[in-house]
């Protein structure tokens, strides 16, 4: 519903601004430019979707091997002591715990197709513990915030889009995204725990959060001591080694489980084509809307306005061009993806704005969409502090993304 209003607004605002430019400024080029943008944006959307097919098939095939090889289950077991502390209201041994573990693990591995049904199942099981069926419980809200903070180890789709749009090293944003999404998730956990009075000062949580914080601090310190060129080289090399280790690790896990690795890959790869085809209408719709909005001059007016405010405060304005992706992300995943693609197409995939838009896209998830789908599936109307915690996690992710992008690029 929110995306419907946003999409309509793109066209109506663009039309009004173009009309003002034509009538009062005598700009006869604005309407032809808007119409040309509809055709070029539609063509770009189709070409991107078509080009995604091969790489999506590759990664969905690899993910299927990992899924059947028990990697998701292994992650669930590793996370078990931590999640017990974060969800104290769930009875020990309740099936909701297993579904939550599986959903978070699937999200971390980028298994969106597996994560959503597992998340809906977890929400149904949490609802069975809920005495006030129309009001969100503490475990529901913590679960939602962990989802909306978007902790993802392998941001496959972003790397694919960068490759499609001509990035010299598509994986150069891998480590920056990992750092930004960590800060988003950490902020989400801390804020929600404060709301719910969950004690994080226990051995398990201190070891987990402290260990993760130290690891991220070490990465930032290590890269902070390098010049930009060496930092880019090392982070890209490390990202490629990590991704190759994931592929080999999944294959080895499949072999240990006596899975027919080749058949599992083919099974997952088949979803690559259907996924690429399925996103064509969404990508066409959002890119055409953004294209018209930009061609009318509306996007430039917004960006220039924010830039003016930043300059007034004495700040650097280089990051402003990527902000539309950050502002759209809590509302719509496809909308933010369109903004990211538009930023890379307009400024270049290897530009500061292009890279920052990718880090924005990977640092958080679609807060309002997830709240609507998950709470809507069980009839929860009163979300309590879920929106506030989700948006604060998003804000932390945006600030971290900007800082990390300046550090790396």
N, C-alpha and C positions, 0 to 999 in steps of 0.2 A: 504493500500500500504506500509506504513512504517513497519507494523508488518510483512509483506511478506519478506521484506529485512532483518529484524532482525532474523526471523526464518531461512532463508537460511544461514545467517551469522553464526548462532549457529553451523550448520553442517559443513560448509566449514572450519571455523576457527578450530573447533574441529578435523577435519580430518587432516589438515595441521600440527597442534601441535602434534597429535598422530603419524603422519608419521615421524616428526623430532625426537620424543622420541624413536621410533622404530629403525630408521636408525642410529642416532648419539649417542643414549644412551643405545641401546640394550634392551629397555623395551618391552618385548614380551607380557606383561599383559595388555597393554593399549587398544588394539583393542577388546579383549574379554570383558574387563570391560565396554567399550562403548556399545557393543552389549547387554550385560547383563542389562545395565542401560535402554536400550530401552524397554525391556520386563517388568522390574520391575516398570518403570515410567508409562507405559501404564496401568499396573494392578492397581497401586496406584491411577491414575486418575479415573479409572472406579469405584473403591471401594469408593472413596471420593464422586463422583457424585451420586452413589447409596445411600450412607448414608445421603446425603443432602435431599433426597426426603421428608422424614417425617417432618423435621424441617422447610423446605421451605414451605411445605403445611400448617403447623401450622401458620407461620408468614404471608404468603400471604392471608390466610383466615382471620386473625386478621386485616390486613391492609384493606381488602375489607370491613369489618364491619365499620372501621373508615371512609373509603371513602364514603360509603352510609349513614353513620351517620352524615355527614356534617362536619367532623373534618377538612378536607382540605379547605373547604369553610370558616370555622371559622378562620383558620390561615391566609387565604387570606385577610379577613377583618381586622385582627389585624395588618398585615404588610402594609396595604394600605397607611397610612400617611408617612411611611418611604420610600416606593417605589416611591411615588409622588415626593419626594425630589431627589431621585437618578436618576429619568428619567424625567428631566424637559422639554425635547424636545417632549415628547409624549403629544398630546392634551388631556385635561381633558375629561374623559368619553370614550376615545377610547377603542375598544375591546381588543387591544393588552395588555392593563394594566391587565385585568382580566386573560388572558392566562399566562402572566408572573407570577402573583401572584400564580396561580394554579400550574405552573411548579415548582417554588421554594418551595412551600409548600409540593408538592408531593416528591420532592428531600429530604427535611428535614425529612420526614416520611419514606424515603427509598422505596417509591413507584416507582421504576425504570420503570416498564411497563407503568405506567400512565404518568410519567414525560416526557419521550421522545416524545410521540405524542403531548403533550401539548406544549413542547418546540419548536417543528417544526411548530406548529400552530402559536405560538407567533412570531417566526421569519418571517413567511409569512406576518403576520399583520404589523410587523415593516417594512418589505420591501415595503409595500404599502405606507408608509410615506417617503420612500427613493427617493430623486430626482436623485441621481447617482446610478443606479441599480447594478453596478459592484463594488461599494465601500461601506465598512461597515460604518454605522452611529454610533454616540455616544451611543444611547440607545441599539443598537445591541451589541456593545462591552461591555457595562456594564452588559447586560444580560448574555453574554457569560462568563465573568469573574466570575459572581455570580455562574454560573454552574460549571466552571472549578475549583473554589476554594473548591467545594465539601462539603458545610455545610450540615451535616447530623446529625440529632438528634439520630436516631436509626440505627446503623451499623449492621443490621441483618445478612448479609451474612458472615461478618468477625467473628461474634460470633459463627455462625454455623460451619465454617471451624475449629475454635479453638476446638469446642466440638468434631468434627470428628477426630481431630488429637490428642486427649487425654489430652487436657488441664484440670488441676484440677479444675480451676474456669474460664470457658470460658469468663465470663463477666468482668474479672479483668482489661481489656483494655478499657472498656466502657468510663469511665471518662477521662483517658488520650487522647483518640481519640477526645472526645468532646472539650477538651482544645486545642489540636493541630489544629483541623479543624476550630475553632473559630479564631485563629491567622492567618490562611491562608485566611479566608474570610475577616477579618479585613484589612489585608495587601492589598488584591485585591481591596477592595472598596476604600481605601485611595489612592493607586497608580493610579487607573483609574480616580478617582475624580480630582487628580492633573493634569493628562493629559487633562481631559475634562473641567478643571476649574469649577468644581461643588463645591459650597460652603457647606462644612460640618459643618461650625460654625453657625448652626441655632438650635433653641430650640429642634425641633423634632429629628434631627440627634445626637445632643449632649446628649440628654436624652437616646436615644436608644443605641448608641455606648458606651457612658459613663456607662450606667447601665449594659450593657453586660460585659464591661471591668472590672467593679467593682465586678460583680458576679464571673468572672473567677479568678480575683485576690484574692477574698475571698476563693475560692476553693483551689487555690495554697497555700495561707497562712495557711489555715486549715490543709491541708495534709502535708505541709512542716514542721509543728511543731510536727509531729508524727514520730515514728520510722518506718522502712520499713515494719515490720510484721503487725503492727496495721494499717498502711496506706493501705496495701493490703486488710486487713479484712474489713475496713470501706468502701473503694471504691467499693469492690465487693458487699458488703451488700447494699450500696446505689444504685448501678447499678441494682441489682435484684429487689429492691423495686420500682425503677423508671419504669423498664420494666413491672412489674406486674401492676403498676398503669396505664400504657398505655393500657394494655389488658383490665382491668376493665373499664377504662375511655371510650375506644372505644365501649365496649358492652353497657355501660350506654347511650352513645351518640346514638347508634343504637336504643335502646329502646325508647328514647325520640322522635326519628324521626318515631317511629312505624315501623321500619324495621324488617323484619323476620331475626333475627340475625343468627339463625342456617343456614338458606338457603344462606345468604350472606357469611358466613364462608365457606360453602361447595363450593360455586361458586369461591371464591378466592383460596381455597385449591386445587382445580382441576388444577390450574395453576402451583402449586408446582411440580407436577410430570412432566409436560411438560417442565418446566424450567430446572429441574434437568437433564432430558434426553437431552435437547437442548445444554447444556454446555459440555456434554461428549466429542464430537469431538474436541472442542476448548481446553479443559483441557488436553486431551491426546496429542494433537499436541504440546502445549507449554511445558508440563512437559517432554515429550520425548526429545524435543530440548534442554531444560535446563539440563536434565539428561546426554545427550551426551556431552554437553559443559562442565559440571562439571567433568565427568569421564575422559575426555581428559586432565584435568589439567588446562584448560583455565580459568575457574572461579577462581580457587585458585590463579593463576598468577595475575589476575586483583585485587582480594581482597588483596593479599600480597603486590602488588604495592601501593595501596591506604594506606594500613596499614603502610608501610614504610614511606610514605610521612607524615602521621599523626604523627608517632613517631619522625620524623625529626623535626617537628614543636613543639614537646613536649606535644602532646595531648594524651588522652586516646583512645585506639583502639578498645574497646569492641563493639562499634556501627557499625564498618566497615562491618561485615558480613551481615547486613541487608540492606546495601546501594543498592544492585542490584534491590530491590523492589522499592526504591525511584527513581532510575534512569529510571526504566521501566515505572513508573506510568504515566508520561505525554504523553507517546507514545501509550500505550495499556493497557486497563483495564484487559483483559484476560492474557496478558503477566505479568503484575504486580501481578495478583492473583496467577499465576503459580510460580513466584518468592517467594511470601509469603508462599505458600504451601511448596515449596522446602526448604525454610529457616526453617520452623517449623519441617519438616520431618528430615532435616539434623542436626539441633541444638537442637530440642525439642520445643514443643509448649509453655512450661513454661520457656524456656531459655530467657536471655536478648535479644538475636538476634531474637528469634521467636516472642516475644512480640513487639519489635520495628518494625519488618516487618509488623505486623498487624496495628500498629499505623500509619506507613507510608501509608499503603493501605487505611486507613480511613481518613487521614488528607487532601487529595486533590483528584481531579478527573482527568480524562484522557484529558488533555488540547488539544493536537493535534487532537485526535479523535473527540472531541466535536466541535472543530473549523471546521474540515473537513465536518462533517455531517450537522451541522447547517448552516454554510455559503454555503456549497455545495448545500443544498436543495433550496436555493433562488438565486443561481448563483453569489454570491459575490466572487470576485477574489482578491480585494485589502483590506486586513484586518487591515491596519493602525497599531495602537498600541495594537491590541488584543493579539498577541503572547507575546509581552514584558510584558504586565500586567498579563497575565495568568501564565507565567513562574515565575515572581516575587512573585505571590501568592503561587505558588508551592514551591519556595525556602523558603518562610516564614514558610510554613507548615512543610517542612523537618527539618528546624532548631528547630521549636517548638516541633516537635515529638521527636527529640533526647534529648532536654532539659527535656521534661516531662517524658520521659522514665527513664532518670537518676534520676529524682526526685522521681518517684513512685517505680522503681524496682532496 
